[in-house]
């Protein structure tokens, strides 16, 4: 990247010299120069200057020609040029305000890798790259910034404005969302897109354009799956793991900046609130809201998942106590336990101590465990901890069901009470027959095993309605409510209760 920046600096200098030395304004001086040569030296000087000046101009033009972008480096999976090609292309066009930059990110690529394996995930990336290239025009450029993240540079077009780019981004999302066949299964991809119009970026350089588009992408990801955002001057700068560092993470945990936000879960039978899930959120005093995808990798690298778990558990039980004191009926709160926490021999003692401290019965706490932990764990401590938590009275939710290949034997062995159907099966369940069949099969299995069910990532009323008709017991997602800080939950509960008095229950599908 340093080499690319140096190349772009050289190109800017060369473009300036080229404009000064070989620009069209120089043509006006050539007759005067040749005439002066004739006056001073006669016909010999005139002939010499007539040959010398064009040769010098040609040599200067060659020496000040911008370096071409380095095209040799390709992404080994997709075959697309690396991100430095996007930077070079943007930099060449940015000075004239002749291009628009988009950054596209596939959602939950790590989950797909865990569910289907690395070769299948690479196949998905290849197909998505092909679809982007097909959707773009001949003069446009698409590059790979990172696995699952692409940059698209759209060449100059007089009709490009905000509305046009929003529609164009929607076409890219639509192209990526078509099913992809993987080992006999149909995978439905979703994506978030951020873009930057040149008129909205102050510093007309390739690096500034790309940074603005990535800032817009961060804003889109904060807004929820499948979102599109355009860059505006008021957007926060990009937040990266490198920017935060371990010290920042530790400080944030200790200063109470990382706290749980709560997303409601409701019953499809009655519409009543059946619980909240606690989700870690970081509110930095200077940088504002930082997306979990930006800081959770840093927590993992720093080995601080156990400390994060302690904070979330304490704050979640505190929230239960506050709801009880306010007379609000919240049956339970769900807390995610990481694989690192589950390997801690003292985990059960810590949970029991926290429940006693808040005078809370164990059935008010639901433990969420990723399916891949259950599927892959041969750790006796993990098995013992989950069994002990279930014996203590905590409910056990199997999170991201369908992504970790957990066997029925493991579901029984870990005393699972409820399975959470992964969002990949919920997306388009109201319009896609194959999705409906898959969810129906999961629900039939759960019914035979006497397990409760919850669908996560429910993003539309159509998905909510179809899941209720199919017999899914509980739902959670943006169509019900986004995660919210504790102080907003009371007002949401009151408003939800008010709506229930006016909303009929959704019928289930029979037969």
C-alpha positions in Angstrom: 0.0 0.0 0.0 3.0 2.3 0.7 4.3 1.6 -2.8 0.9 2.5 -4.3 0.7 5.8 -2.4 4.2 6.6 -3.6 3.2 5.8 -7.2 0.1 8.1 -6.9 2.3 10.9 -5.5 4.6 10.5 -8.5 1.7 10.6 -10.9 0.3 13.8 -9.4 3.8 15.5 -9.8 4.1 14.2 -13.4 0.6 15.4 -14.3 1.4 18.9 -13.0 4.7 19.0 -15.0 3.0 17.5 -18.0 0.3 20.2 -17.9 3.0 23.0 -17.6 5.5 21.7 -20.1 3.6 20.0 -22.9 0.1 21.5 -22.5 -1.7 23.0 -25.4 -0.7 26.6 -24.3 2.9 25.8 -25.3 1.8 25.6 -29.0 1.4 29.4 -29.1 5.1 29.9 -28.3 6.6 27.5 -30.9 6.3 30.0 -33.8 7.9 32.8 -31.7 10.7 30.5 -30.7 11.5 29.4 -34.3 11.3 33.0 -35.5 13.7 34.1 -32.8 16.1 31.3 -33.8 16.0 32.6 -37.4 16.8 36.2 -36.2 19.8 35.1 -34.1 21.3 32.4 -36.3 19.8 32.5 -39.7 18.5 29.5 -41.6 20.8 27.0 -39.8 19.4 27.9 -36.4 15.8 27.8 -37.9 16.3 24.3 -39.2 17.9 23.2 -35.9 15.1 24.6 -33.7 12.4 23.1 -36.0 13.9 19.7 -35.3 14.9 20.2 -31.6 11.7 21.6 -30.1 9.4 18.8 -31.3 12.0 16.2 -30.1 12.2 17.9 -26.7 8.4 18.0 -26.4 8.1 14.3 -27.3 10.8 13.4 -24.7 9.1 15.5 -22.0 5.8 13.9 -22.8 7.2 10.4 -22.3 9.0 11.3 -19.1 6.0 12.9 -17.5 3.5 10.2 -18.5 1.8 8.8 -15.4 2.8 5.3 -14.3 0.2 2.8 -15.2 -1.6 1.0 -12.4 -0.1 -2.2 -11.2 -2.3 -4.9 -12.6 -0.2 -7.9 -11.9 -1.5 -8.6 -8.4 -4.7 -10.6 -8.4 -6.8 -11.9 -5.6 -6.1 -15.7 -5.6 -9.8 -16.6 -5.0 -11.8 -14.3 -7.2 -9.1 -13.4 -9.8 -10.0 -9.7 -9.4 -7.3 -7.0 -9.1 -6.3 -6.1 -5.6 -7.5 -2.9 -3.9 -4.5 -0.9 -5.0 -5.8 -1.1 -8.6 -9.0 0.7 -7.4 -6.9 3.3 -5.6 -4.9 3.9 -8.8 -8.0 4.1 -11.0 -9.7 6.5 -8.5 -6.6 8.6 -8.2 -6.4 9.1 -12.0 -10.0 10.2 -12.3 -10.6 11.9 -8.9 -8.9 15.2 -9.8 -11.5 15.7 -12.5 -14.4 14.4 -10.4 -15.1 11.8 -13.0 -15.9 8.7 -11.1 -17.9 7.3 -8.2 -16.7 4.7 -5.7 -18.8 1.9 -4.2 -17.7 -0.6 -1.5 -19.8 -3.8 -1.3 -19.5 -6.3 1.6 -21.1 -9.7 1.7 -22.8 -10.4 5.0 -22.0 -13.3 7.4 -19.2 -14.8 5.2 -17.6 -16.3 8.3 -20.8 -18.1 9.1 -21.0 -19.5 5.6 -17.4 -20.7 5.9 -18.2 -22.5 9.2 -21.4 -24.0 7.8 -20.2 -25.2 4.4 -16.4 -25.2 4.6 -13.6 -23.1 3.0 -13.9 -24.5 -0.6 -17.7 -23.7 -0.7 -17.1 -20.2 0.7 -14.5 -19.6 -2.0 -17.0 -20.8 -4.6 -19.5 -18.3 -3.3 -16.9 -15.5 -3.5 -16.1 -16.4 -7.1 -19.7 -16.4 -8.1 -20.3 -13.1 -6.4 -17.3 -11.6 -8.1 -18.6 -12.8 -11.5 -22.0 -11.3 -10.9 -20.5 -7.9 -10.0 -18.4 -7.9 -13.2 -21.5 -8.8 -15.2 -23.6 -6.1 -13.7 -21.0 -3.4 -14.2 -20.4 -1.7 -17.5 -17.3 -2.2 -19.7 -15.5 0.9 -18.5 -16.1 0.2 -14.8 -13.6 -1.5 -12.5 -14.2 -4.0 -9.7 -11.5 -5.0 -7.3 -11.1 -7.2 -4.2 -10.4 -5.3 -0.9 -10.6 -8.3 1.4 -12.5 -11.6 1.5 -16.1 -10.7 0.9 -15.4 -7.0 0.4 -15.2 -5.4 -3.1 -14.6 -1.9 -4.4 -16.3 -0.8 -7.7 -15.2 2.3 -9.5 -17.9 3.7 -11.8 -16.6 5.8 -14.8 -17.9 9.2 -15.5 -21.6 9.5 -16.5 -23.5 12.8 -16.7 -26.6 11.1 -15.3 -24.9 9.8 -12.1 -26.6 11.4 -9.1 -27.7 10.3 -5.7 -31.0 8.6 -6.9 -29.3 6.9 -9.8 -26.5 5.5 -7.5 -29.1 4.2 -5.0 -30.9 2.4 -7.8 -27.6 1.1 -9.2 -26.5 -0.2 -5.7 -29.9 -1.9 -5.5 -29.2 -3.7 -8.8 -25.9 -4.9 -7.4 -27.6 -6.3 -4.3 -30.2 -8.0 -6.4 -27.6 -9.6 -8.6 -25.7 -10.9 -5.5 -28.9 -12.2 -3.8 -29.8 -14.8 -6.5 -29.4 -18.3 -5.0 -26.0 -20.0 -5.3 -25.8 -23.7 -5.5 -23.4 -25.2 -2.9 -23.3 -29.0 -2.3 -26.9 -29.4 -3.3 -28.0 -26.5 -1.1 -29.2 -23.0 -2.2 -27.4 -20.2 -0.5 -29.0 -16.8 -0.5 -26.5 -13.9 0.0 -27.2 -10.5 1.3 -24.9 -7.5 1.1 -24.4 -3.9 2.4 -23.2 -1.1 0.2 -21.7 2.3 0.8 -20.8 4.7 -2.0 -19.3 8.2 -2.3 -20.2 10.7 -5.0 -17.2 12.9 -6.0 -19.1 16.1 -5.3 -19.4 15.1 -1.6 -15.7 14.3 -1.0 -13.5 17.3 -0.2 -10.1 15.8 -0.9 -10.2 14.7 -4.5 -7.8 11.8 -4.3 -8.3 8.1 -4.7 -7.6 7.3 -1.1 -10.1 9.9 0.1 -12.8 8.5 -2.2 -12.3 5.0 -1.1 -12.2 6.0 2.6 -15.5 7.9 2.1 -17.1 4.9 0.5 -15.9 2.7 3.4 -17.3 5.1 5.9 -20.7 4.9 4.2 -20.4 1.1 4.3 -19.8 1.3 8.0 -23.0 3.4 8.3 -24.9 0.9 6.2 -23.8 -2.0 8.4 -24.9 -0.2 11.5 -28.3 0.3 9.9 -28.9 -3.4 9.5 -28.5 -6.2 6.9 -29.0 -5.3 3.2 -28.7 -1.5 3.8 -27.3 1.1 1.3 -25.8 4.4 2.4 -24.3 7.4 0.6 -21.3 9.3 2.1 -22.0 12.6 3.7 -19.5 15.0 5.3 -20.9 14.4 8.7 -20.2 10.6 8.7 -17.7 9.2 11.2 -14.3 8.2 9.9 -13.6 4.5 9.4 -13.1 2.5 12.6 -10.6 -0.4 12.2 -9.3 -2.9 14.7 -5.9 -1.4 14.3 -7.2 2.0 15.4 -8.5 0.7 18.7 -5.8 -1.5 20.1 -5.9 -3.6 23.2 -5.6 -0.7 25.6 -8.6 1.0 24.1 -10.7 -2.2 24.5 -9.6 -2.7 28.1 -10.4 0.9 28.9 -13.8 0.7 27.2 -14.7 -2.4 29.2 -13.6 -0.9 32.5 -15.2 2.5 31.9 -18.5 1.1 31.1 -18.5 2.1 27.4 -19.2 -1.5 26.2 -22.6 -2.5 27.5 -25.5 -4.7 26.4 -28.2 -3.4 24.2 -31.4 -5.4 24.2 -33.4 -6.9 21.3 -36.9 -8.2 21.9 -38.0 -11.7 21.2 -41.8 -12.2 20.9 -44.2 -15.2 20.8 -45.8 -15.8 17.5 -48.8 -17.3 19.3 -49.7 -14.4 21.5 -47.5 -11.5 20.3 -46.3 -11.1 23.9 -42.7 -10.3 24.8 -41.0 -13.6 25.6 -37.5 -12.2 26.4 -34.6 -9.9 25.4 -31.3 -10.9 23.9 -28.3 -9.0 25.3 -26.0 -7.8 22.5 -22.6 -6.1 23.1 -22.4 -2.4 21.9 -19.6 0.1 22.2 -20.5 3.8 22.7 -17.2 5.7 22.5 -17.3 9.3 23.9 -15.3 10.6 20.9 -16.1 8.2 18.0 -19.7 7.5 18.9 -21.3 4.1 18.1 -18.8 1.5 17.0 -20.2 -1.5 15.2 -19.6 -4.9 16.8 -17.9 -6.2 13.7 -15.2 -3.5 14.3 -14.4 -4.3 17.9 -15.3 -7.9 18.5 -12.2 -9.2 16.5 -10.0 -7.0 18.7 -11.5 -8.5 21.8 -10.9 -12.0 20.4 -7.3 -11.1 19.5 -6.7 -9.6 23.0 -8.2 -12.7 24.7 -10.8 -10.6 26.5 -14.0 -12.5 25.6 -14.3 -13.8 29.2 -14.0 -10.2 30.6 -16.6 -9.1 28.1 -18.9 -12.0 29.2 -18.6 -10.9 32.8 -19.6 -7.3 31.9 -22.6 -8.4 29.7 -23.9 -10.9 32.3 -23.7 -8.4 35.2 -25.4 -5.7 33.1 -28.1 -8.1 31.9 -29.0 -9.2 35.4 -29.0 -5.6 36.5 -31.5 -4.9 33.7 -33.8 -7.8 34.8 -33.8 -6.3 38.3 -34.7 -2.8 36.9 -37.5 -4.2 34.8 -38.9 -6.1 37.8 -38.8 -2.9 40.0 -40.6 -1.0 37.2 -43.3 -3.6 37.1 -42.5 -4.7 33.6 -43.0 -8.3 32.6 -39.8 -9.6 31.0 -39.6 -13.4 31.4 -35.9 -13.8 30.7 -32.8 -12.3 29.1 -30.5 -14.3 26.8 -26.7 -13.9 27.1 -24.2 -15.3 24.6 -21.5 -17.4 26.1 -18.3 -17.8 24.0 -16.3 -21.0 23.6 -13.6 -19.4 25.8 -16.0 -18.8 28.6 -17.4 -22.4 28.3 -13.9 -23.8 28.8 -13.5 -22.0 32.1 -13.9 -24.6 35.0 -15.2 -21.8 37.3 -17.9 -20.6 34.9 -20.9 -22.3 36.7 -19.7 -21.0 40.1 -19.5 -17.4 38.7 -23.0 -17.6 37.1 -24.5 -19.1 40.4 -22.8 -16.3 42.4 -24.2 -13.6 40.1 -27.7 -15.0 40.2 -27.5 -15.1 44.0 -26.2 -11.6 44.2 -29.2 -10.3 42.2 -31.6 -12.7 43.9 -32.7 -14.0 40.5 -33.9 -17.5 39.7 -31.9 -19.3 37.1 -34.8 -19.7 34.7 -34.7 -15.9 34.1 -31.3 -16.4 32.4 -31.0 -18.1 29.0 -27.5 -19.2 27.9 -26.9 -18.9 24.1 -24.3 -21.3 22.7 -23.2 -21.3 19.0 -24.1 -24.5 17.2 -20.5 -24.9 16.0 -19.4 -25.0 19.6 -21.8 -27.9 20.2 -20.9 -29.6 16.9 -17.1 -29.4 17.3 -16.6 -29.6 21.1 -14.9 -32.7 22.5 -13.9 -30.7 25.6 -15.1 -32.3 28.8 -15.1 -29.0 30.7 -17.4 -27.4 28.0 -19.8 -30.4 28.2 -19.8 -30.3 32.0 -20.4 -26.6 32.2 -23.4 -26.6 29.8 -24.9 -29.6 31.7 -24.3 -27.9 35.0 -25.9 -24.6 33.8 -28.9 -26.6 32.6 -29.1 -28.4 35.9 -28.9 -25.0 37.7 -32.1 -24.1 35.9 -30.8 -21.9 33.0 -32.4 -22.5 29.6 -30.0 -23.4 26.8 -30.5 -21.9 23.4 -28.6 -23.3 20.4 -27.7 -20.3 18.4 -27.2 -20.1 14.6 -28.9 -23.4 14.1 -28.2 -24.9 10.7 -24.6 -23.6 10.4 -22.7 -25.9 12.6 -23.9 -29.4 11.8 -24.8 -30.4 15.3 -26.1 -33.9 15.6 -29.4 -34.8 17.3 -27.2 -36.7 19.8 -25.3 -33.5 20.7 -28.6 -31.6 21.0 -29.7 -34.1 23.6 -26.3 -34.3 25.3 -26.2 -30.6 25.8 -29.7 -30.3 27.2 -30.8 -27.8 24.6 -34.2 -26.2 25.3 -34.6 -24.1 22.2 -33.0 -23.8 18.7 -32.5 -20.4 17.1 -33.0 -20.8 13.3 -30.2 -18.9 11.6 -30.9 -15.8 9.5 -29.7 -17.5 6.3 -32.8 -19.8 6.4 -35.2 -16.9 7.4 -34.2 -14.5 4.5 -37.0 -14.5 1.9 -38.9 -17.3 3.6 -42.1 -15.5 2.7 -41.4 -15.6 -1.1 -38.9 -18.6 -1.6 -40.5 -22.0 -1.6 -37.2 -23.8 -0.9 -36.7 -21.6 2.2 -40.1 -22.5 3.4 -39.5 -26.2 3.0 -36.1 -25.9 4.8 -37.7 -24.0 7.8 -40.6 -26.4 7.8 -38.2 -29.4 8.1 -36.3 -27.7 11.0 -39.6 -27.0 12.8 -40.8 -30.6 12.3 -37.6 -31.9 13.8 -37.8 -29.5 16.7 -41.4 -30.6 17.4 -40.4 -34.3 17.4 -37.6 -33.5 19.8 -39.9 -31.3 22.0 -37.7 -28.3 21.5 -38.9 -24.7 21.3 -37.9 -22.6 18.3 -36.9 -19.0 17.6 -36.2 -17.5 14.2 -33.6 -14.7 14.2 -32.9 -12.0 11.7 -36.6 -11.5 10.8 -36.4 -8.4 8.6 -40.0 -8.0 7.2 -43.6 -8.5 8.2 -43.9 -11.1 5.4 -41.2 -13.2 6.9 -42.8 -12.8 10.4 -46.2 -13.9 9.1 -44.9 -16.9 7.2 -42.8 -18.1 10.2 -45.9 -17.9 12.4 -47.9 -19.9 9.9 -45.2 -22.5 9.7 -45.3 -22.9 13.4 -42.1 -21.2 14.6 -42.7 -20.3 18.3 -40.7 -17.1 18.6 -39.2 -14.4 16.4 -36.6 -11.8 16.7 -35.3 -9.2 14.2 -35.5 -5.7 12.9 -39.1 -6.1 11.8 -40.0 -6.3 15.5 -37.3 -3.9 16.9 -33.7 -3.1 16.6 -31.4 -3.6 19.6 -31.8 -0.7 22.1 -30.1 0.6 25.2 -31.7 -0.3 28.5 -33.3 3.2 29.1 -35.4 2.8 25.9 -36.8 -0.7 26.7 -39.5 0.5 29.0 -41.1 2.8 26.4 -40.8 0.1 23.8 -42.6 -2.5 26.1 -45.4 0.0 26.8 -45.9 0.8 23.1 -45.8 -2.9 22.2 -48.4 -3.7 24.8 -50.6 -0.9 23.4 -50.3 -2.4 19.9 -51.2 -5.9 21.0 -54.7 -4.7 22.0 -55.3 -3.7 18.4 -53.4 -6.4 16.5 -55.1 -9.8 15.8 -52.9 -13.0 16.3 -51.5 -14.6 13.2 -53.1 -17.9 12.2 -50.9 -20.9 11.8 -50.8 -23.0 8.6 -52.7 -26.3 9.0 -52.3 -29.4 6.9 
